Amino acid sequence: MISPLAQQSRRNSKVHGLDRLFKKALKSGLFPGAVLTVATGGKFVFEAGWGGVTHVPWSARVSPSTVYDLASLTKPLAVALSAMGLIEKRKLHLDDTLGSFLSEVPLDKIQISIRHLLGHTSGLPAYRPFYKELIHLAPDSRLLEMKKLILAEPLVSTPGTQAVYSDLGFMLLGWVIEGITGKGLADAAQELVFEPLHVKGLYFPLTSTPAIGQISSKPPLTEAERKDLKDRCCDGLLAPTEVCPFRKRVVYSEVHDLNAWVVGGVAGHAGLFGTSESVAKLLLRLLDIYKGRGNVPNFSKGLLQEFWHIQGSGTESTWALGFDTPSPVGSTTGSSFSSRSIGHLGFTGTSFWMDLEHEILVVLLTNRTFPKADSESQAEMRQFRSLLHDLIREIW
């Protein structure tokens, strides 16, 4: 489905190249569908959808109003910005340590700072499949046990010495935010981020059905499940993310990430859902603040400048505070975005990149993990994103 805005943009013949790029990706099976939003100079210039919510012929077409699991975009958009809001309120400081907020922090982690967590230099590993242990526990005991497991996990490096992208670090950061605010992360993000920025359409859905304890060896979809999927996806309003062998069902309207799912669907590293337009509006409002064109409670130009500056001197890191910056080689921004760009990728096939120098924003939402999450499509997505961003820079 192509929006009126996209139809207007097609007066530019180069925009046809976007059609060709997306149609090629659809034909190869890279993703069932995708939504793209482009903004320049603080204004939307292109918004369009390609494909369907699944690969099957009866799937509804996606549109700019289709909701996607944003996956790790949760980290910058909900958690990092919530931390920023608390810093503005002087309830949190970047060099505060875990020991100030969480009980029973072991000695090797007691000096991990908020700055370390935001910049992925905490020394914590990237990921551990804790859900496999927690699935056997009663739902109301899993969260506490998850905290214990993460705090007991050995560090892979001394805090502040090495950049390792870490889901576990952002889970801890989410609990710090909850402890300070006295609210769940979903409510804290709403109060600290989405309401002040006047952004609707970003939310955390709770886990919709009880957890299931064993990995399934049965075929991924029964006839009844196929019918249910058809009924639920017929309106195209929400894209499923996987035919999940662990949950024994199509993952739809619940978080894809299993560590987030097993503790209820809301976590510091994953769980946020939204549309491309809602993501773009939030980022454009932040860009206005960064450029000195507006004031919003909980956010300031100076703090945005600090958060969007590369951290970890001596660690060869590309990470700012909760946001990534382009890699010197092989960046998904392609070759035409400036080094003064900030962005993030999500495992499900989501991403945003915003060039702060040229004021170009690109939000791409897909469900490339449907029906199966695999490393091959993850590598192909990196190449696709690079081509996409180069093409967008040619057009705008």
N, C-alpha and C positions, 0 to 999 in steps of 0.2 A: 504494500500500500504506500502510495506517495502522497505526502501532505501538500496542501496548496502552496505552502512556502517552498517546498521542493520543486513543484511545478513551475513556479516563477523563476527559480534559480536555473532551470534547465534551458532558459534562453541562452545561457552560456554553454557553448557546445562542448567544452571540456568536462562539464558535469556528466555527460554521457559516459565518461570513463569510469565514474563511480558505479553506474549500473553494470558495466561490463565486469568490474572487479568483484562486485557482490554476487552477480549471477554465476560467475566462474566458481566462487567459493561455495555457493549453494549446490551447484552441479557436482562438485567434488565431495560433497557431504561434510564439509568443514563445520557447518552449523545448520540447524533447520531454518533459522531466521535471524535477522539482525535489525537493530534500530540505530541510526546515526543522527547525531545532532552536532551542528557546527555553528560556532558564533565567532564573529570578528568585531572588534571595536565595541564590545559590550552588548552586541545585538545578535539575535539569531539570524543566520543567513541561509541555513539549510536544515531540514528535518525530514527524514524519510525512513520507511521500513521496507525490508525485503524478506520474502519467504514466509514460512508459517511457524507456529509454536512447536510443531514436531515435523518429522520428515514425511509422514504419511499423507496421502492425497487429500483426506478429508479435514486436515488441520485448518483452523482459521488462520487468516493472514495476520501477521504482526503489524503493529502500527505504533506511532509515537506514544500512544497511551498504554502500550503493553508493559506490564510490570515484570521485572527480572530480579532474580536473586543476585545481589550486587557482590556477594562473596567478600573478598578482602578489601573492597572499597569501603567496607565498614570501618577499617582502621583509620584512614584519614578523615572520612566524612562524619563519622559519629564519635569515635574515641579521641583522636587527636584534637578535633575541634572542641569537644567537651573539656578536654584538659586545658585548652587555650582559654575557654570561658572561665574555668576555675582559677587560672593564673591571673586573668584580668580582675577577678573578684578578690584576689589575694588569699585564696583558700588553698592554693597549691603553688609550689615553686619548682622550677625545672631541676634544681639540684637537691630537692627533698629525696629521701631514700625510702626503700620499701619498708625498712624497719620502723618508720614513722607511722605507717598506715596499716600494715598487716601483722597479725600476731603470729608467733611461732615461726618467724623467718630464720632459716639456718644461717650460720656465720658466713658461709661462702656467698650468700645473697643479700646480706643485710645492708651492704653499701651500694647495691644497685640503685641508681637514681631514676627519676622520671625521665630525665634527658636520655639516659641509656636505653630505657624501654622504648621511647619514641623514635630514637635513632637506630634501633636494632643493634646496639653495642652492649647489651646486657650480659652477654656470654651464654645466654640460654640457647638450647638447640632450636632448630627451625620448627620441628614437629615431632610429636609422638602419638601413636594411635591409642590414646587412653580410653577411648570409647569401648574398646574390646573388653577392658576390665570392668568399666563402670556399668555396662549394659546389664550385668547380673545383679546389680544393687537396686534397692527400692528407689524410685525416682526422686523422692525428697531427700535422699542421702548422697546423691551423686555429686552435687555441686561442692559440698565440703570435701569429699574425697578427691575431686578434681584439683582443688586448691592444694591439698596435701601432696598429690602426685607431682604437680608442677614444682612446688617448693622443694621436693626431695630429689628432683631430677638433677644429675650432675651437670655442672657448667662445662661448656666446650672451650671456653677461653675466659681469661680474667676480664671482669667488667671494664669497658672503655677501651679495650685494646684491639678488638676485631669486630667487623660488621658481619653479622649473620642474621638474615631475615628470619624473624621468629614469631610464629603464631602464639607461642606460649607467653612471650613477653607482653603481648597485647591483651591476652586473657588476664594477666595480673593487673595490667593498667586499667582494664574495665572494672575490676573489683576495687581498685583504689578509688576510682570515680564514684562507685556505688557507696563506698564507705564514707567519703566526704559529704556526699549529697544526701545520704539516707534514702536514696531512691534506687530502683532498678535502673540498669543502664538505658533501657528503652525510654523511660520517663526522664532520666537525666539528660539524654541527648535531645529529647523534644524541648525541654525547658531551656537548656543552655545553648542549643545550636539552631534547631529548625524553627522554633517560634521567633527568636530575635531576628533571624534572617528571612522570616516570612516565606518559608518554603514548605509546601505541602507535597504529599506523595512519596515521602521517605518514611519507612516504618519497619518495625521488627514484628513479624508474625510469630506467635507462639507455636510450639510443636502441636500439630493437629491431632495426632493419634498416639496411643501409648507405645513405648519402646518395645521392640521385639528382640528376644535374646540370642538367637542363633543365626549364623550365616546360612542362607538358603542355597540348596543345590538344585532346586526345581527350575524349570524354564522361566525366564524373567517375566513373561506376561501370559496370563490365562485369558480365555475368551471373555470372561466377565470383567477382567481388568482392562482389556482392550476397549470394551464398551464404556466402562467408567471413564477411561482417559478421553475417549471421543466426546462424551457428554460434558466433561469438565473443561476441555480445551476449545469447545466449539465457539466461544465468544472471543477468543484471542486476547483476553484481558490479562492473562498471567501465563508465563512460559514455564513448563516443567524443566527440571534440570538433569534427571537421570532415571533410568530403570535400575533401581538400587538393589543389588543382591543381598545386602545386609538387612535392609528394612523390608525386603520382599515386596516392594511396590514401586510404582512411579512416584518420584519425589515432586510434589506439586504443592505450592503454598506453604512449604516448610523448608527450613534451611537445608542446603545441600551438605554442608560440612558436618561430618559425623561427631566431632568433638563438641561443636556448638549444639547440635541436635540432641545429644545424649543428656545435656544439662538443661534442656528446656527450650532451645532455639535462639537464645540471646546470649551473646558472648562478645568479648572485646575484639576478636579477630574476624568474626563472621556473623551474619544474621540479618543485616540490613537489606531491605527490598526497596525498589523504586523504579521510576521511569527515567528515560534519558533526559526528558525536559526538567524533571525535578533536580537531578544531579547538576545539570547545566545552570539552572537558575541559582542554585546555592553557590556554585563556583564563580559565577559572574558577579554576585553580590560581594563575595570576598575579594575579587579582583578590583572592584570599585573602591573598597576600603584600602587595599594595597596601593592603589594609584592616587589615594587622597581625594576621591570623589564622593565620599560618603562616610557617615558614622553610624555604627550599629552597636547596641549594648553587647558586652562580652567579647568584642573584637576591636583591635586597634591596628593601625598601620605598622607601628613598631614591632608588635608581637608577631604579626603575619610575616614581616621581613625576617624575623629571627627563625620562625618555624619553617620558612621556605628557603633557608640557607643550609648548605651541606654541612653536616656534622662530622664528628669522628676524625679529627685531624690525625694523620698518620695511619689510618686504617684502610685507606684506598676505598672509602665508602662513597656511594652515590646518594646516600640517604640524607634527607633533611629530617625534620621532626614530624614523623607520621606520613610524610610525602616522599616520593622518590624524585630523582632528577635524571636526565638522560645519561646513559652509559657512554663512555668515550668511543666504544666500538660496539656495533650491533644493537643499538638502542631500538626499541619498538617505536620511538618517535620518528624513525627514518633519519634522513640526512639534513632536513631543512628546518627543524625546530631549533631554536637557539638554546645555548647552555642554561639560560635563565628560564627554564621550563620546569613545571612541577606536575606530577601525575601519580598514577598507581594502576596496577593490574589486578584483576580478580580471576580466580581459578576457573570459574564457570564460563569465562569468555567475555568478561566486562573490562572496561578500562576508561580512563580519562587522561588527557594531557592538555595542559594549558601553558602556552608560551607567554610568559610575563612581559617579554620585550615587545613582541609583535601583537599581543593581545588576541591570540587565536586559541579557541577552545574546541576540543574534539571529544565527544562522549560516544563511546561505542558499547552497546549492550547486545550480547548474544547468549545463547545457551549451548555453547559448543560441547558441553558435557553430555548432551542428550543424543542418543540413548545410553551412551557409555562414556565414562571419563577415562581418557587414555593419554599417554605421554605423546603419542604421534600427533594428535590434533593440537596439543598444547604447543608443540614446536611449530606446527603450521600456522597457528594463530600469531606467533611472534612475527613470522614473515609477512603474514597478511597485514598486521598492524603497521609494520614498517612501510609497506607499499601504499597503504591507505593514507598515512600521514604525509608521505611525499606527494601523493596526488592532490591532497587537499591544499597543500602549500602552493602547488602549481596553479590551482584554481583561485584560491583566495590569498 
